[in-house]
Amino acid sequence: MQNVIALNDAGRQGILAARATTDEMLLVSIASGDRTAMHTLYARHNVRVYRFILRMVRDTATSEDLVSQVFLDVWRTAGQFEGRSQVSTWLLSIARFKALSALRQRPHEDIDQNDVLEIVDGADTPEQALDRSRTSAILRACVAKLSPAHREIINLVYYHEKSVEEAGRIIGIPQSTVKTRMFYARKQLAELLKSHGVENLAA
């Protein structure tokens, strides 16, 4: 019994240690070939990276493949991370490059293929769930009508909660350009939403 308790305590300590480990610390370990650190980083960020890529390429199979490529790059190049940005920002920079490369191979992509709906809250009534789904569908349809540059800004700032500085680093543009694109993206999105009878979402 004592052995079981000891194992459970060790397991809890391992979980707590993993949570306390920063992304930067994980990259240092990954650079030295630590597979456990790689698994931890993957578990921590793979969903965010997948969603980011999916919003760009709009294909689940391609997105899954690109996520694997992103983390393979991380495994190979962890030692090159210089700490000038958050690790999550660095990951999305790699993901963006992979996604753009994939899109260049699909020049005839229909940019209006966009209906990946939000998962509705199980506590909603059927009427609320239907309204939420409709609003989500309208929002995604309107975002898809933005130019690629404006759509990318909305994706990073609103869906991935990146700061102006972080968005600029991911895309590789000055902060002033990010702010300008964000202003026009929000303005155009508000107009598109209004034309569909939805207001205040892009305010």
Buried (B, 14 or more C-beta within 10 A) or exposed (E): EEEEEEEEEEEEEEEEEBEEBEBEBBBBBBBEEBEEBBBBBBEBBBEBBBBBBBBBBBBEEBBEBBBEBBBEBBBEBBEEBEEEBBBBBBBBBBBBBBBEEBBEEEEEEEEEEBEEEEEBEEEEEEEEBEEBBEBBBBBBBBBBBBEEEBBBBBBBBBEBEBBBEBBBBBBEBEBEBBBEBBEBBBEBBBEBBBEBEBEEBBE
